[in-house]
Amino acid sequence: MKLYDLELSGNCYKIRLFLNLIQQPVELVQVNVLKGEQKTPEFTAINPRAQIPALQDGDFGLGDSHAILVYLAEKFARDDWYPTEPETRARIQFWLSISANEMARGLADARLVKLFGAGLDYERATQTAATSLTLLEHHLQNHNWLVGDGPTIADLAVFPYVALAGDAHIDLNPYPAVRAWITRIYDLPNFLSMPGQIAAEQTV
Ligand SMILES: N[C@@H](CCC(=O)N[C@@H](CS)C(=O)NCC(=O)O)C(=O)O
């Protein structure tokens, strides 16, 4: 199995983290998006959206971090990370949508501006980030995990850009329940870190 990857991509990190947590080996193939390597015909045959991450598993190719999380969880870890009850699945999908929308347009866009100089509206991104962090904070004041009693792919989808808030120059101090949740994820067996994450001592 190959993961088309970039170390500094939070979307790619979702997949690297999950595969490490479930101890599934993968071959990492670096894609330099600044050089446009995601636009080659070979790559768009795997992901027509011309974005990383993308996965190649035998004959099966797939793009999108959320689709890949669902695929890998179904295949390797359904009972633990993607339980089958309709209510649980639907709640997980709710958070995958938050990840693909509010987290992407908020925390991830703000990080793109501050870390890579992207020409995006930083003010708007920070407002979206504040709204989604407040939503997350309220949820986590009464729950240890986003869905159910243990970690699921919902946590892994939402977590990366939250833990990378420092790169986006966004302070997590007003969100103590979010910081406690980050600590719980850091403490998972076989956790894998990525550069730029909030330091463990800042989470308590
Ligand atoms: N919704 C997609 C977003 C993927 C995405 O934005 N990938 C970025 C890197 S983090 C990318 O490939 N950017 C290069 C481009 O769009 O040309 C996902 O969750 O995988």
The ligand as an SDF file (V2000), in Angstrom:
LIG
                    3D

 20 19  0  0  0  0  0  0  0  0999 V2000
  -10.4780   17.6570    1.0660 N   0  0  0  0  0  0  0  0  0  0  0  0
   -9.1300   17.2210    0.7390 C   0  0  0  0  0  0  0  0  0  0  0  0
   -8.1820   18.4130    0.7750 C   0  0  0  0  0  0  0  0  0  0  0  0
   -6.7920   18.0170    0.3430 C   0  0  0  0  0  0  0  0  0  0  0  0
   -5.8540   19.1870    0.2190 C   0  0  0  0  0  0  0  0  0  0  0  0
   -6.2450   20.3590    0.4130 O   0  0  0  0  0  0  0  0  0  0  0  0
   -4.5870   18.8620   -0.1020 N   0  0  0  0  0  0  0  0  0  0  0  0
   -3.5890   19.8680   -0.2660 C   0  0  0  0  0  0  0  0  0  0  0  0
   -2.3880   19.5760    0.6320 C   0  0  0  0  0  0  0  0  0  0  0  0
   -2.8620   19.6080    2.3520 S   0  0  0  0  0  0  0  0  0  0  0  0
   -3.0910   19.8460   -1.7180 C   0  0  0  0  0  0  0  0  0  0  0  0
   -2.9520   18.8030   -2.3120 O   0  0  0  0  0  0  0  0  0  0  0  0
   -2.7950   21.0340   -2.2610 N   0  0  0  0  0  0  0  0  0  0  0  0
   -2.2630   21.1760   -3.5670 C   0  0  0  0  0  0  0  0  0  0  0  0
   -3.2770   21.6240   -4.5850 C   0  0  0  0  0  0  0  0  0  0  0  0
   -4.4690   21.7390   -4.2310 O   0  0  0  0  0  0  0  0  0  0  0  0
   -2.8590   21.8700   -5.7220 O   0  0  0  0  0  0  0  0  0  0  0  0
   -8.6990   16.1360    1.7280 C   0  0  0  0  0  0  0  0  0  0  0  0
   -9.2380   16.1110    2.8510 O   0  0  0  0  0  0  0  0  0  0  0  0
   -7.8520   15.3110    1.3790 O   0  0  0  0  0  0  0  0  0  0  0  0
  1  2  1  0
  2  3  1  0
  2 18  1  0
  3  4  1  0
  4  5  1  0
  5  6  2  0
  5  7  1  0
  7  8  1  0
  8  9  1  0
  8 11  1  0
  9 10  1  0
 11 12  2  0
 11 13  1  0
 13 14  1  0
 14 15  1  0
 15 16  2  0
 15 17  1  0
 18 19  2  0
 18 20  1  0
M  END
$$$$
